[in-house]
Amino acid sequence: MPLQSSGGAGERWWFLNGEPLTERGRNVTLHLTDKGDYQLLVMDDVGQIATVKFVMQ
């Protein structure tokens, strides 16, 4: 699943269910194989965050 962040400043760090993803930047690809509840968070260089919760069925 392709992901893109807009706004913010500098580098981006992505976290899925509290665990950091290996990819960084404004555009990343999320590879999910398991059904269930997820929380995705992105943080920029100045500590701004955005988060979304979703269910993979």
PDB file of N, H, CA, C and O in Angstrom:
ATOM      1  N   MET A   1       0.853  -1.162   0.000  1.00  0.00           N
ATOM      2  CA  MET A   1       0.000   0.000   0.000  1.00  0.00           C
ATOM      3  C   MET A   1       0.908   1.237   0.000  1.00  0.00           C
ATOM      4  O   MET A   1       1.701   1.405   0.926  1.00  0.00           O
ATOM      5  N   PRO A   2       0.814   2.089  -0.996  1.00  0.00           N
ATOM      6  CA  PRO A   2       1.641   3.296  -1.030  1.00  0.00           C
ATOM      7  C   PRO A   2       1.135   4.336  -0.027  1.00  0.00           C
ATOM      8  O   PRO A   2      -0.070   4.549   0.109  1.00  0.00           O
ATOM      9  N   LEU A   3       2.065   4.973   0.664  1.00  0.00           N
ATOM     10  H   LEU A   3       3.044   4.801   0.554  1.00  0.00           H
ATOM     11  CA  LEU A   3       1.740   6.008   1.641  1.00  0.00           C
ATOM     12  C   LEU A   3       2.463   7.290   1.273  1.00  0.00           C
ATOM     13  O   LEU A   3       3.577   7.259   0.749  1.00  0.00           O
ATOM     14  N   GLN A   4       1.824   8.414   1.550  1.00  0.00           N
ATOM     15  H   GLN A   4       0.919   8.439   1.976  1.00  0.00           H
ATOM     16  CA  GLN A   4       2.440   9.705   1.263  1.00  0.00           C
ATOM     17  C   GLN A   4       2.052  10.689   2.360  1.00  0.00           C
ATOM     18  O   GLN A   4       0.891  10.755   2.762  1.00  0.00           O
ATOM     19  N   SER A   5       3.027  11.451   2.840  1.00  0.00           N
ATOM     20  H   SER A   5       3.970  11.397   2.514  1.00  0.00           H
ATOM     21  CA  SER A   5       2.726  12.517   3.796  1.00  0.00           C
ATOM     22  C   SER A   5       2.902  13.864   3.103  1.00  0.00           C
ATOM     23  O   SER A   5       3.723  14.010   2.198  1.00  0.00           O
ATOM     24  N   SER A   6       2.124  14.834   3.540  1.00  0.00           N
ATOM     25  H   SER A   6       1.457  14.715   4.275  1.00  0.00           H
ATOM     26  CA  SER A   6       2.256  16.187   2.990  1.00  0.00           C
ATOM     27  C   SER A   6       2.376  17.164   4.152  1.00  0.00           C
ATOM     28  O   SER A   6       1.966  16.861   5.272  1.00  0.00           O
ATOM     29  N   GLY A   7       2.938  18.331   3.880  1.00  0.00           N
ATOM     30  H   GLY A   7       3.271  18.577   2.970  1.00  0.00           H
ATOM     31  CA  GLY A   7       3.184  19.287   4.946  1.00  0.00           C
ATOM     32  C   GLY A   7       4.375  18.842   5.781  1.00  0.00           C
ATOM     33  O   GLY A   7       5.136  17.964   5.374  1.00  0.00           O
ATOM     34  N   GLY A   8       4.527  19.439   6.928  1.00  0.00           N
ATOM     35  H   GLY A   8       3.908  20.151   7.258  1.00  0.00           H
ATOM     36  CA  GLY A   8       5.623  19.062   7.807  1.00  0.00           C
ATOM     37  C   GLY A   8       6.959  19.604   7.331  1.00  0.00           C
ATOM     38  O   GLY A   8       7.035  20.386   6.383  1.00  0.00           O
ATOM     39  N   ALA A   9       8.017  19.165   8.016  1.00  0.00           N
ATOM     40  H   ALA A   9       7.955  18.529   8.786  1.00  0.00           H
ATOM     41  CA  ALA A   9       9.351  19.681   7.728  1.00  0.00           C
ATOM     42  C   ALA A   9      10.390  18.570   7.768  1.00  0.00           C
ATOM     43  O   ALA A   9      10.412  17.761   8.696  1.00  0.00           O
ATOM     44  N   GLY A  10      11.243  18.535   6.763  1.00  0.00           N
ATOM     45  H   GLY A  10      11.225  19.191   6.008  1.00  0.00           H
ATOM     46  CA  GLY A  10      12.388  17.625   6.759  1.00  0.00           C
ATOM     47  C   GLY A  10      12.036  16.156   6.595  1.00  0.00           C
ATOM     48  O   GLY A  10      11.054  15.795   5.946  1.00  0.00           O
ATOM     49  N   GLU A  11      12.868  15.321   7.206  1.00  0.00           N
ATOM     50  H   GLU A  11      13.666  15.615   7.733  1.00  0.00           H
ATOM     51  CA  GLU A  11      12.755  13.858   7.117  1.00  0.00           C
ATOM     52  C   GLU A  11      11.458  13.371   7.765  1.00  0.00           C
ATOM     53  O   GLU A  11      10.879  14.062   8.603  1.00  0.00           O
ATOM     54  N   ARG A  12      11.009  12.183   7.372  1.00  0.00           N
ATOM     55  H   ARG A  12      11.480  11.622   6.691  1.00  0.00           H
ATOM     56  CA  ARG A  12       9.832  11.538   7.968  1.00  0.00           C
ATOM     57  C   ARG A  12      10.236  10.175   8.509  1.00  0.00           C
ATOM     58  O   ARG A  12      11.028   9.455   7.900  1.00  0.00           O
ATOM     59  N   TRP A  13       9.673   9.836   9.668  1.00  0.00           N
ATOM     60  H   TRP A  13       9.030  10.421  10.162  1.00  0.00           H
ATOM     61  CA  TRP A  13       9.835   8.510  10.255  1.00  0.00           C
ATOM     62  C   TRP A  13       8.447   7.917  10.408  1.00  0.00           C
ATOM     63  O   TRP A  13       7.529   8.580  10.890  1.00  0.00           O
ATOM     64  N   TRP A  14       8.299   6.670   9.998  1.00  0.00           N
ATOM     65  H   TRP A  14       9.045   6.132   9.607  1.00  0.00           H
ATOM     66  CA  TRP A  14       7.017   5.980  10.020  1.00  0.00           C
ATOM     67  C   TRP A  14       7.049   4.870  11.066  1.00  0.00           C
ATOM     68  O   TRP A  14       8.067   4.204  11.252  1.00  0.00           O
ATOM     69  N   PHE A  15       5.908   4.680  11.751  1.00  0.00           N
ATOM     70  H   PHE A  15       5.081   5.221  11.599  1.00  0.00           H
ATOM     71  CA  PHE A  15       5.782   3.646  12.771  1.00  0.00           C
ATOM     72  C   PHE A  15       4.467   2.904  12.557  1.00  0.00           C
ATOM     73  O   PHE A  15       3.428   3.520  12.319  1.00  0.00           O
ATOM     74  N   LEU A  16       4.522   1.596  12.643  1.00  0.00           N
ATOM     75  H   LEU A  16       5.366   1.096  12.836  1.00  0.00           H
ATOM     76  CA  LEU A  16       3.324   0.766  12.542  1.00  0.00           C
ATOM     77  C   LEU A  16       3.177   0.020  13.853  1.00  0.00           C
ATOM     78  O   LEU A  16       4.051  -0.758  14.235  1.00  0.00           O
ATOM     79  N   ASN A  17       2.061   0.258  14.546  1.00  0.00           N
ATOM     80  H   ASN A  17       1.351   0.889  14.236  1.00  0.00           H
ATOM     81  CA  ASN A  17       1.811  -0.335  15.861  1.00  0.00           C
ATOM     82  C   ASN A  17       2.992  -0.117  16.802  1.00  0.00           C
ATOM     83  O   ASN A  17       3.367  -1.013  17.559  1.00  0.00           O
ATOM     84  N   GLY A  18       3.572   1.079  16.750  1.00  0.00           N
ATOM     85  H   GLY A  18       3.267   1.807  16.136  1.00  0.00           H
ATOM     86  CA  GLY A  18       4.655   1.444  17.652  1.00  0.00           C
ATOM     87  C   GLY A  18       6.045   1.026  17.216  1.00  0.00           C
ATOM     88  O   GLY A  18       7.030   1.406  17.849  1.00  0.00           O
ATOM     89  N   GLU A  19       6.145   0.252  16.147  1.00  0.00           N
ATOM     90  H   GLU A  19       5.345  -0.057  15.632  1.00  0.00           H
ATOM     91  CA  GLU A  19       7.440  -0.219  15.655  1.00  0.00           C
ATOM     92  C   GLU A  19       7.872   0.606  14.449  1.00  0.00           C
ATOM     93  O   GLU A  19       7.072   0.837  13.543  1.00  0.00           O
ATOM     94  N   PRO A  20       9.137   1.056  14.424  1.00  0.00           N
ATOM     95  CA  PRO A  20       9.597   1.856  13.284  1.00  0.00           C
ATOM     96  C   PRO A  20       9.674   1.038  12.001  1.00  0.00           C
ATOM     97  O   PRO A  20      10.087  -0.122  12.013  1.00  0.00           O
ATOM     98  N   LEU A  21       9.271   1.655  10.897  1.00  0.00           N
ATOM     99  H   LEU A  21       8.936   2.597  10.887  1.00  0.00           H
ATOM    100  CA  LEU A  21       9.444   1.034   9.586  1.00  0.00           C
ATOM    101  C   LEU A  21      10.863   1.310   9.104  1.00  0.00           C
ATOM    102  O   LEU A  21      11.473   2.304   9.500  1.00  0.00           O
ATOM    103  N   THR A  22      11.386   0.440   8.257  1.00  0.00           N
ATOM    104  H   THR A  22      10.891  -0.367   7.935  1.00  0.00           H
ATOM    105  CA  THR A  22      12.749   0.627   7.753  1.00  0.00           C
ATOM    106  C   THR A  22      12.810   1.747   6.725  1.00  0.00           C
ATOM    107  O   THR A  22      13.845   2.400   6.588  1.00  0.00           O
ATOM    108  N   GLU A  23      11.719   1.981   5.998  1.00  0.00           N
ATOM    109  H   GLU A  23      10.879   1.450   6.109  1.00  0.00           H
ATOM    110  CA  GLU A  23      11.680   3.059   5.001  1.00  0.00           C
ATOM    111  C   GLU A  23      11.440   4.399   5.688  1.00  0.00           C
ATOM    112  O   GLU A  23      10.738   4.480   6.696  1.00  0.00           O
ATOM    113  N   ARG A  24      12.035   5.448   5.124  1.00  0.00           N
ATOM    114  H   ARG A  24      12.605   5.383   4.305  1.00  0.00           H
ATOM    115  CA  ARG A  24      11.825   6.812   5.609  1.00  0.00           C
ATOM    116  C   ARG A  24      11.501   7.706   4.428  1.00  0.00           C
ATOM    117  O   ARG A  24      11.719   7.335   3.275  1.00  0.00           O
ATOM    118  N   GLY A  25      10.981   8.882   4.725  1.00  0.00           N
ATOM    119  H   GLY A  25      10.804   9.184   5.662  1.00  0.00           H
ATOM    120  CA  GLY A  25      10.717   9.852   3.675  1.00  0.00           C
ATOM    121  C   GLY A  25       9.242  10.147   3.531  1.00  0.00           C
ATOM    122  O   GLY A  25       8.410   9.586   4.244  1.00  0.00           O
ATOM    123  N   ARG A  26       8.923  11.039   2.596  1.00  0.00           N
ATOM    124  H   ARG A  26       9.600  11.495   2.017  1.00  0.00           H
ATOM    125  CA  ARG A  26       7.528  11.440   2.356  1.00  0.00           C
ATOM    126  C   ARG A  26       6.697  10.319   1.742  1.00  0.00           C
ATOM    127  O   ARG A  26       5.497  10.223   2.001  1.00  0.00           O
ATOM    128  N   ASN A  27       7.323   9.475   0.935  1.00  0.00           N
ATOM    129  H   ASN A  27       8.298   9.553   0.725  1.00  0.00           H
ATOM    130  CA  ASN A  27       6.620   8.389   0.256  1.00  0.00           C
ATOM    131  C   ASN A  27       7.234   7.054   0.648  1.00  0.00           C
ATOM    132  O   ASN A  27       8.434   6.839   0.474  1.00  0.00           O
ATOM    133  N   VAL A  28       6.410   6.162   1.175  1.00  0.00           N
ATOM    134  H   VAL A  28       5.436   6.337   1.316  1.00  0.00           H
ATOM    135  CA  VAL A  28       6.863   4.815   1.521  1.00  0.00           C
ATOM    136  C   VAL A  28       5.803   3.824   1.061  1.00  0.00           C
ATOM    137  O   VAL A  28       4.683   4.206   0.720  1.00  0.00           O
ATOM    138  N   THR A  29       6.166   2.561   1.056  1.00  0.00           N
ATOM    139  H   THR A  29       7.076   2.251   1.333  1.00  0.00           H
ATOM    140  CA  THR A  29       5.220   1.500   0.715  1.00  0.00           C
ATOM    141  C   THR A  29       5.066   0.583   1.913  1.00  0.00           C
ATOM    142  O   THR A  29       6.055   0.099   2.464  1.00  0.00           O
ATOM    143  N   LEU A  30       3.831   0.345   2.315  1.00  0.00           N
ATOM    144  H   LEU A  30       3.027   0.738   1.867  1.00  0.00           H
ATOM    145  CA  LEU A  30       3.517  -0.510   3.450  1.00  0.00           C
ATOM    146  C   LEU A  30       3.085  -1.870   2.919  1.00  0.00           C
ATOM    147  O   LEU A  30       2.182  -1.962   2.088  1.00  0.00           O
ATOM    148  N   HIS A  31       3.732  -2.922   3.401  1.00  0.00           N
ATOM    149  H   HIS A  31       4.465  -2.848   4.076  1.00  0.00           H
ATOM    150  CA  HIS A  31       3.414  -4.289   2.975  1.00  0.00           C
ATOM    151  C   HIS A  31       2.771  -5.020   4.152  1.00  0.00           C
ATOM    152  O   HIS A  31       3.449  -5.356   5.122  1.00  0.00           O
ATOM    153  N   LEU A  32       1.470  -5.265   4.066  1.00  0.00           N
ATOM    154  H   LEU A  32       0.918  -4.992   3.278  1.00  0.00           H
ATOM    155  CA  LEU A  32       0.748  -5.960   5.130  1.00  0.00           C
ATOM    156  C   LEU A  32       0.261  -7.308   4.626  1.00  0.00           C
ATOM    157  O   LEU A  32      -0.259  -7.418   3.516  1.00  0.00           O
ATOM    158  N   THR A  33       0.434  -8.333   5.454  1.00  0.00           N
ATOM    159  H   THR A  33       0.857  -8.244   6.356  1.00  0.00           H
ATOM    160  CA  THR A  33      -0.059  -9.665   5.096  1.00  0.00           C
ATOM    161  C   THR A  33      -1.059 -10.196   6.116  1.00  0.00           C
ATOM    162  O   THR A  33      -1.806 -11.128   5.820  1.00  0.00           O
ATOM    163  N   ASP A  34      -1.081  -9.616   7.312  1.00  0.00           N
ATOM    164  H   ASP A  34      -0.474  -8.859   7.552  1.00  0.00           H
ATOM    165  CA  ASP A  34      -1.950 -10.107   8.380  1.00  0.00           C
ATOM    166  C   ASP A  34      -3.177  -9.224   8.554  1.00  0.00           C
ATOM    167  O   ASP A  34      -3.091  -7.997   8.497  1.00  0.00           O
ATOM    168  N   LYS A  35      -4.321  -9.870   8.768  1.00  0.00           N
ATOM    169  H   LYS A  35      -4.391 -10.867   8.815  1.00  0.00           H
ATOM    170  CA  LYS A  35      -5.541  -9.141   9.087  1.00  0.00           C
ATOM    171  C   LYS A  35      -5.440  -8.620  10.515  1.00  0.00           C
ATOM    172  O   LYS A  35      -4.715  -9.175  11.340  1.00  0.00           O
ATOM    173  N   GLY A  36      -6.175  -7.548  10.797  1.00  0.00           N
ATOM    174  H   GLY A  36      -6.765  -7.097  10.127  1.00  0.00           H
ATOM    175  CA  GLY A  36      -6.206  -7.043  12.162  1.00  0.00           C
ATOM    176  C   GLY A  36      -6.228  -5.534  12.245  1.00  0.00           C
ATOM    177  O   GLY A  36      -6.336  -4.831  11.240  1.00  0.00           O
ATOM    178  N   ASP A  37      -6.121  -5.053  13.486  1.00  0.00           N
ATOM    179  H   ASP A  37      -6.033  -5.624  14.302  1.00  0.00           H
ATOM    180  CA  ASP A  37      -6.132  -3.620  13.775  1.00  0.00           C
ATOM    181  C   ASP A  37      -4.712  -3.074  13.696  1.00  0.00           C
ATOM    182  O   ASP A  37      -3.762  -3.708  14.156  1.00  0.00           O
ATOM    183  N   TYR A  38      -4.584  -1.895  13.109  1.00  0.00           N
ATOM    184  H   TYR A  38      -5.355  -1.381  12.735  1.00  0.00           H
ATOM    185  CA  TYR A  38      -3.279  -1.259  12.952  1.00  0.00           C
ATOM    186  C   TYR A  38      -3.365   0.213  13.329  1.00  0.00           C
ATOM    187  O   TYR A  38      -4.419   0.840  13.219  1.00  0.00           O
ATOM    188  N   GLN A  39      -2.236   0.747  13.775  1.00  0.00           N
ATOM    189  H   GLN A  39      -1.380   0.237  13.864  1.00  0.00           H
ATOM    190  CA  GLN A  39      -2.091   2.186  13.963  1.00  0.00           C
ATOM    191  C   GLN A  39      -0.832   2.610  13.223  1.00  0.00           C
ATOM    192  O   GLN A  39       0.247   2.063  13.454  1.00  0.00           O
ATOM    193  N   LEU A  40      -0.971   3.574  12.343  1.00  0.00           N
ATOM    194  H   LEU A  40      -1.847   4.018  12.155  1.00  0.00           H
ATOM    195  CA  LEU A  40       0.143   4.101  11.566  1.00  0.00           C
ATOM    196  C   LEU A  40       0.413   5.528  12.025  1.00  0.00           C
ATOM    197  O   LEU A  40      -0.511   6.332  12.159  1.00  0.00           O
ATOM    198  N   LEU A  41       1.684   5.837  12.264  1.00  0.00           N
ATOM    199  H   LEU A  41       2.434   5.184  12.155  1.00  0.00           H
ATOM    200  CA  LEU A  41       2.078   7.163  12.717  1.00  0.00           C
ATOM    201  C   LEU A  41       3.245   7.634  11.868  1.00  0.00           C
ATOM    202  O   LEU A  41       4.135   6.851  11.537  1.00  0.00           O
ATOM    203  N   VAL A  42       3.242   8.907  11.518  1.00  0.00           N
ATOM    204  H   VAL A  42       2.518   9.543  11.787  1.00  0.00           H
ATOM    205  CA  VAL A  42       4.382   9.514  10.826  1.00  0.00           C
ATOM    206  C   VAL A  42       4.809  10.740  11.628  1.00  0.00           C
ATOM    207  O   VAL A  42       3.976  11.518  12.093  1.00  0.00           O
ATOM    208  N   MET A  43       6.134  10.897  11.781  1.00  0.00           N
ATOM    209  H   MET A  43       6.811  10.265  11.403  1.00  0.00           H
ATOM    210  CA  MET A  43       6.698  12.016  12.530  1.00  0.00           C
ATOM    211  C   MET A  43       7.749  12.711  11.678  1.00  0.00           C
ATOM    212  O   MET A  43       8.521  12.059  10.975  1.00  0.00           O
ATOM    213  N   ASP A  44       7.774  14.047  11.743  1.00  0.00           N
ATOM    214  H   ASP A  44       7.147  14.577  12.314  1.00  0.00           H
ATOM    215  CA  ASP A  44       8.761  14.797  10.963  1.00  0.00           C
ATOM    216  C   ASP A  44       9.908  15.285  11.849  1.00  0.00           C
ATOM    217  O   ASP A  44       9.948  14.996  13.045  1.00  0.00           O
ATOM    218  N   ASP A  45      10.834  16.024  11.249  1.00  0.00           N
ATOM    219  H   ASP A  45      10.802  16.259  10.278  1.00  0.00           H
ATOM    220  CA  ASP A  45      12.042  16.503  11.935  1.00  0.00           C
ATOM    221  C   ASP A  45      11.770  17.364  13.165  1.00  0.00           C
ATOM    222  O   ASP A  45      12.565  17.363  14.105  1.00  0.00           O
ATOM    223  N   VAL A  46      10.669  18.089  13.173  1.00  0.00           N
ATOM    224  H   VAL A  46      10.023  18.089  12.410  1.00  0.00           H
ATOM    225  CA  VAL A  46      10.385  18.973  14.305  1.00  0.00           C
ATOM    226  C   VAL A  46       9.407  18.351  15.303  1.00  0.00           C
ATOM    227  O   VAL A  46       8.926  19.035  16.206  1.00  0.00           O
ATOM    228  N   GLY A  47       9.112  17.060  15.145  1.00  0.00           N
ATOM    229  H   GLY A  47       9.503  16.504  14.411  1.00  0.00           H
ATOM    230  CA  GLY A  47       8.281  16.345  16.099  1.00  0.00           C
ATOM    231  C   GLY A  47       6.793  16.390  15.840  1.00  0.00           C
ATOM    232  O   GLY A  47       6.017  15.892  16.655  1.00  0.00           O
ATOM    233  N   GLN A  48       6.365  16.974  14.722  1.00  0.00           N
ATOM    234  H   GLN A  48       6.996  17.378  14.059  1.00  0.00           H
ATOM    235  CA  GLN A  48       4.943  16.954  14.375  1.00  0.00           C
ATOM    236  C   GLN A  48       4.560  15.526  14.000  1.00  0.00           C
ATOM    237  O   GLN A  48       5.315  14.830  13.322  1.00  0.00           O
ATOM    238  N   ILE A  49       3.389  15.098  14.445  1.00  0.00           N
ATOM    239  H   ILE A  49       2.775  15.663  14.996  1.00  0.00           H
ATOM    240  CA  ILE A  49       2.949  13.742  14.129  1.00  0.00           C
ATOM    241  C   ILE A  49       1.549  13.752  13.524  1.00  0.00           C
ATOM    242  O   ILE A  49       0.749  14.659  13.750  1.00  0.00           O
ATOM    243  N   ALA A  50       1.293  12.714  12.754  1.00  0.00           N
ATOM    244  H   ALA A  50       1.943  11.977  12.570  1.00  0.00           H
ATOM    245  CA  ALA A  50      -0.054  12.425  12.254  1.00  0.00           C
ATOM    246  C   ALA A  50      -0.247  10.932  12.446  1.00  0.00           C
ATOM    247  O   ALA A  50       0.690  10.153  12.271  1.00  0.00           O
ATOM    248  N   THR A  51      -1.447  10.534  12.802  1.00  0.00           N
ATOM    249  H   THR A  51      -2.209  11.166  12.944  1.00  0.00           H
ATOM    250  CA  THR A  51      -1.699   9.123  13.060  1.00  0.00           C
ATOM    251  C   THR A  51      -3.062   8.718  12.507  1.00  0.00           C
ATOM    252  O   THR A  51      -3.981   9.531  12.409  1.00  0.00           O
ATOM    253  N   VAL A  52      -3.167   7.459  12.155  1.00  0.00           N
ATOM    254  H   VAL A  52      -2.421   6.798  12.234  1.00  0.00           H
ATOM    255  CA  VAL A  52      -4.428   6.906  11.674  1.00  0.00           C
ATOM    256  C   VAL A  52      -4.538   5.466  12.168  1.00  0.00           C
ATOM    257  O   VAL A  52      -3.551   4.731  12.213  1.00  0.00           O
ATOM    258  N   LYS A  53      -5.748   5.081  12.533  1.00  0.00           N
ATOM    259  H   LYS A  53      -6.550   5.678  12.496  1.00  0.00           H
ATOM    260  CA  LYS A  53      -6.030   3.690  12.903  1.00  0.00           C
ATOM    261  C   LYS A  53      -6.877   3.090  11.801  1.00  0.00           C
ATOM    262  O   LYS A  53      -7.755   3.754  11.250  1.00  0.00           O
ATOM    263  N   PHE A  54      -6.608   1.811  11.473  1.00  0.00           N
ATOM    264  H   PHE A  54      -5.895   1.271  11.920  1.00  0.00           H
ATOM    265  CA  PHE A  54      -7.388   1.142  10.436  1.00  0.00           C
ATOM    266  C   PHE A  54      -7.411  -0.354  10.699  1.00  0.00           C
ATOM    267  O   PHE A  54      -6.613  -0.877  11.475  1.00  0.00           O
ATOM    268  N   VAL A  55      -8.346  -1.035  10.032  1.00  0.00           N
ATOM    269  H   VAL A  55      -8.995  -0.610   9.401  1.00  0.00           H
ATOM    270  CA  VAL A  55      -8.495  -2.485  10.157  1.00  0.00           C
ATOM    271  C   VAL A  55      -8.246  -3.114   8.803  1.00  0.00           C
ATOM    272  O   VAL A  55      -8.842  -2.708   7.806  1.00  0.00           O
ATOM    273  N   MET A  56      -7.371  -4.100   8.762  1.00  0.00           N
ATOM    274  H   MET A  56      -6.887  -4.430   9.573  1.00  0.00           H
ATOM    275  CA  MET A  56      -7.100  -4.868   7.544  1.00  0.00           C
ATOM    276  C   MET A  56      -7.961  -6.124   7.606  1.00  0.00           C
ATOM    277  O   MET A  56      -7.849  -6.916   8.541  1.00  0.00           O
ATOM    278  N   GLN A  57      -8.830  -6.304   6.592  1.00  0.00           N
ATOM    279  H   GLN A  57      -8.921  -5.661   5.831  1.00  0.00           H
ATOM    280  CA  GLN A  57      -9.742  -7.452   6.606  1.00  0.00           C
ATOM    281  C   GLN A  57      -9.420  -8.429   5.512  1.00  0.00           C
ATOM    282  O   GLN A  57     -10.091  -9.453   5.381  1.00  0.00           O
TER     283      GLN A  57
END
